[in-house]
Amino acid sequence: MECMFIMNRMGSPGSSAAAQRRRMALGVVILLLVDVIWVASSELTSYIFRRQEYNKPFFSTFTKTSMFVLYLLGFLLWRPWRQQCTGSLKRRHASLFADAEAYFAPCTNDAAVNNCLWFLANLSYQEALSDTQVAIVNILSSTSGLFTLILAAIFPSNSSDRFTLSKLLAVALSMGGVALVSLSSMERPDDNGTIGKYGHSKPCFHGSDGLRHVACAVAAGSLWSLAGAVLYAIYIVMIKRRVDREDKLDIPMFFGFVGLFNLLLLWPGFLLLHYTGFEAFELPGQLVWTYILVNGLIGTVLSEFLWLWGCFLTSSLIGTLALSLTIPLSILADIYMQKARFSWMFFAGAVPVFLSFFIATLLCHYNNWDPVMVGLRRLYAFVFRRHRIQRLPEDNELCESLIPLHTVSLNQGSFCS
């Protein structure tokens, strides 16, 4: 596999500074590609929920997550993958059982631990999409950078996870943009009590009070988005804490087991949600099936592989802040497809969020660089140096006023000299 060959070569322990720069550049390009895929996937999901009137977040998430088993089928059916797997087993140890355990254990253990987190994070995202605008969901999801910064500092996987004031400022820029966009993106309800052109099919209140519909949808969508942000941060920090480089984890095999565990463990959720009335079980029509499968294949199976690879090539903080780059793309998509209108505050909020990604990229590349701390130290030194300089004339005046009172000979010297 060419992709795995590139990953293994770039992940070699003897990587030079130039190789590290190439890794970082490749990771950034991959994450930018993932942003494009995610925005398109979000718009398609929103279209299925609203225009096709198939608002089933659990069904959508379960189906797309289960499609990860295609990776396992690839190892069984596609000869290059099967040869790579067999060759890896032969090179590991002398015992075949020990080889199999050593090869599959990291994938199965990590998949079992992170499957629940990953599924809940995606379910939260799907629920948020069913309640509010795609752009708002993506913006609030970008707050995972703050949680990732904190968790990565507590549980670091390498030196790039070190907490610095500069990284905190980059995350604060993103959070400030989130606040501006959140304040500017409310639309007044239409006559049917729905939220502008984004009318949702699960209103929290019945009746004619459209403003209550707006407040409920914004609150529900915000909570789901923030929950997904926290879960995504925990998910990526846990993976990078356990496996710090991409050459130590077979990513396709890992996601293959994620899909397998999803099929085996999470199907009872259909019964629970159906009989509690939260989400009635209903199979979609042929057209919706096509949309879900295409969305799952590209927007989940492919994009999650690329995103995790991009996180390994860069850092967990950059990987989560990459979510924020979906904002300008979401704005353009919503303006073009949904005919949405956004005030200047929305765009003013998107700018610092966009800049924070590139700032974090530079800071993570230069691990020991903390320009904010350097600036604060220089400011501190400048202020106190200036304070000392300002005190010198006063001291000289005091000395001059005391000279007549203390007549001393030139041989004895002066205490003011």
N, C-alpha and C positions, 0 to 999 in steps of 0.2 A: 504494500500500500504506500503510494507516494506521500500521502498526507502524514501517515505515522512516521515514515522515514524522515521527513523534514522536521517533525516534532522531536524525534529522538536526536537528530544531529544538532539542532539548535539548543537542545537541553543538555548537552554534554557538559560534564563538570569543568572542563578546561576552556570554557567559553571566554573569549577576550572581550575587551570593552566594545570593539566594533561589532562583535556577535551579539552582545547585550543590546546595543542600539538597534540592530536588525530585529531582534526579538521584540523589543518595545514597539518598533514601527509596524511590524507585522501584526502584533496584538491590537494596536490602535485601528489599523485597517479592518481587521476582522470584526472588532466591536462596532465600527461604523456600519459595516455591512449588516450586522445583527440588528442595529437600530432600524435600518430600512425595512428589514424583514418583519420586525416586531410591529412597526407602525402599520404596515400592510395587513398583518395578521389581526391586529386590534380593530382596524376598520372593517375587515371581513367578519370578525366576531360580532361587532356592533351591528352590522348589516343583518346577520342571521338572527340576532336577538330581537331586533326592532322591525326591520322591513319584512323578514320572513316569519316573524311572530313565533319563533321557536326559542323562547327564553329559558334555556335549561343549562345553567352554568355547570352543575355537577356532571351531567351527561357529557357536555362538551369537554370538560377537563379530563374526565375518566377516559373518554375515547382517545383523545389526543395523547395523553400520557401512556396509555396502553400500547400505542403504536411504536413505542421504543423497542418492543420485542422484535421489530424488524432488524435491529442490529444483531440479535441472537440468531435470527434466521440467516442473516448475511454470513455469519461465521459457519453455519451449517451448509449453506447452499453455494456461496461464492468461493471459488477455489483459492484465490489469493489470500483472503482472510483466513480460510481454513489452514492453508499452508503456514501462514504466519503464526497462528495459534499453535499448531503442531510443532513448528520449529522452536518456538519460545519454550514449550514444555520440555523438549529434548535438551535444550541448553541449560536448563535451570539446575537440576541436581541429578543424582544417580537414581533415586527411587521415583518410579512413575507416580505413585500416590503422593509422595512429597511434592513432586513437580506440580501436579494438578492442584493440590492444596495451596501451594505457594502462589500459583498463577491466578486462581479463581477467588481465593479468600479475600484479597483487598477489594475486588469488585463486589462480591456478594455482601461483605460486611458493611462497606461504605454505602452500597445501595440500600441495604436494609435500614441503616440508621437514617439516611437522608431522604428516603422515599417519602416518608410521611411529611417531612418539612417541605420538600419540593412540591408535593401534591397540594398541601394546604396553602402554600404561597400562590400557586397558580389558580386554585379555587377562589382565593380571595380576590385575585386580579379579575377573574371571570365575573364574580359577583359585583365587583365595582363597575365593570363595563356595563352590566345590566341596569345600573342605577344612575349613571352620570356620563358625561362626555368623555370621549377617548382622550382628548388632550388633558383634561383635569386628572384623569386616572394616571396617565403617564407622569405628570408633574408630581403628584403626591407620591407615586411609587419611587421617584428619584430621591426621596428623603432617606432611602435605605443607605445612602452614602454616610449619613451621620451615624447610624447604628453600626455600619461596617467599620468606620473609623474607630469607634469606641471598642467594639469587640475584637478587631484585629490588633489593637494596642494591648488589650488584656491577654489575648491568645495569639501571639505573633507566629507567623510561619517562616518569615525571613526578615532581613533588615529593612526592607521597603515598607514593612508594616509599622515601623516606629512612629509613635505619635509626635507630631510637631505642631506648633502654632500656625505654621503656614498651611498645613493640611486642614486644620480646623477653620482657618479663614476661607479656604476653597469650599469647604462644606457649607460654611455660613453664607457664602455668596449664593450657593444653590438654594439654601433654605430661604434666603431673602427673596430670590426669584419666585420660589413656590408661594410665599406669602402674597406677593404682588399679583400673581396670576390668580390665586384663589379669591382675592378680593375683587378682581375685575371681571370674572367670567360668569357671573350669575346672569341668567336671562329670565325675563318675566314670563310667567305661564301664559299659555294661550287660553282660548275659551273652553277647551275641554279639560283644563286643569293639568295639562302635561307641561313638561319643561321645554318651552319653545319648540324647536324642530327635533328635539331629542326625547320626545315623549316615551316614558318607560311603561312597561306592562305590569309592574308590581308596585302600585302606589301604596304608601303606608296608611293614608287616610282616605276614607270615602267621603264624598260630598263635593260641595262647590268651592271650598276654600283652596284655591290654587296655590297660594303662598305657602300653605302648610305642606302641600305636595313638594314644592321646591325645597323647603327647609329639610324635609324628611329625606328626599333623594340625595341632597348634597351631604347631609350628615352620614347617611348609610354608605354612600360611595366613598366618602373620605375615610371612614373607619375601615372599610374593606381594603382600600388602597394602602393605608398605613399599616394594617396587619400584614398585608403581602410584603411591604417593604421590610418590616422587621424579620419576617420569616426568610426572605431572600438573603438578608444580611447574615443571619445565623447559618443558613445553608452553605453559602460560599465560604464563610470563615471556618466552619467545621471541616469542609473538604480540604481547604488549603492548609489547615492546621495538621491534618492527618497525612496529606500528600502535597508536598510543597512544589513539586515540579511535574510537568505533564508526562515526562518519560517514566515516571513511577506509577502511573495509573493508565490502564487501557480504557480510554474514554468511551469508545463504542461499546465495549463489554460492560462498563459501568452502567451506561444508560440502558443497555439491554436488560440487565437485571432490575433496574428501576421499573421498566415496563412490566417485567414478569411479576415482581412483587405487587405492583399496582393491580394487575389482573387477579392475583390470588387473594389479596387481603382487603381490597377496598370495594368489591362489588356489593357487600351488604349495605353500603350506603344508599343504593337505589331503594331498597326495601324501607330503610329508616326514613328517608326523605319522602317517599311516596305515601306511607301510612300516617306520617305526621302532617301531611298536607303542605310541606314546605316546597317540594318540587315533585309534581305528579310525573310518573314514568310514562313516557310516550315516545315511540320511535319516530324519527323524522321522515319526511318524504325523500324521494330520490334526489331532488335538487339540493336539499339541505344536507343530505348525506354526502354528496359530492363536495360541497363547500367545506364541511367539517373534515373530511379526509384529506383534501388538498391543504387546508389550513394546518392540520395536524402534521402532515408530512414535511411541509416547508417551515411553518411558523413554530413548530415544536421540536420535531425529531432533528431537523437540520440546524435550526437556530440555536437550540440549547447546547448541542455539541460545539458549535462555533463559539458560543458565549463562554462556555467553560474553558475551552482552549484559549480564548482571548484573555480570560482571567489568569490562567497559568502563565501566559507570556508577559503579562503586565503586572497587575496586582489585584487583590480583592477590592480595594478602594476604587481603582480605575474601572473595574468591571461593573461595580454597582453605580458609580457616577455616570457610566455610559448610558444608563437608563434615562438620564436627564437629556441626552441628546435627541431622544425621540420627541422632545417638545417642539422645536421648530418644524420638524417633519409632520408632527401631528397637527400643528396649526395650519400648515399648508393643506394637509389632507382634509381637515374639517372645513376649511374655507372653500375648497374646491368641490368636495363631495356632499357635505352637509349644509353648505351655504351659511355657515356660522359666521357671526360677527364678533370681533374682539376689540376691546378698547386699547389705547396706547399703553395702559398699565400692563396688559398681557405681554406685549412685545418687550416692554422695559424689564419685565420679570424674566423673560426668556433669555435675555442677553447674559446676565451674570451666571445663570445656570449653565449656559453654553460654555462660557469662559472657564468655569470651575473645572470642567473635565480636562482641558488642556493644561491648566495650572497643576492639577493633581498628577497628570502624566509627567510633567517636568520634575515635580517634587519626588515622585516615586522612582524616577530614573536616577536622580542624584540623591541617594539615600541620606547623606549627611547634610544636605542643604536645607537650611531653615531661614529664608531671608527675612521673615517677620521677626524672629528672635534676634537676628543680627541687627535689623533696623531699630528694634527697641533698645538693644544694648548701646548702639551708637547715639541714639536720642538721649538715653540716660547719661552717658558720658558727656555729651554736648551740654546738656542742661546744667549739670553739676560743675562742669568746667567753666561755663559762663557765670555761674553763681559765684564761684571762687574769684574770677576775674573782676566781677562787679564789687566784691568786698575789698579789693586791694586799695583803691583810692580812699575809702573810708579809713582804713588802717593807717595810711600815710598821713591823713589829716590829723588823726588821733596822736600819732607820733610827734608831728610838728607842734601840736598844742601842748604836749608834755615836755618838750625840750627846754623851754625857759625855766620850768620848775625844777629841773634836774640838771644842774650845770656840772659837766664832767670834762675832764681834760681829754685831749686828743689821744693821749697814750692809753687811757682807759677804754676808749671806744664808746660807742653808743649802742643801747639795747635795740634801737630801731634799725640799725644798719644790717 
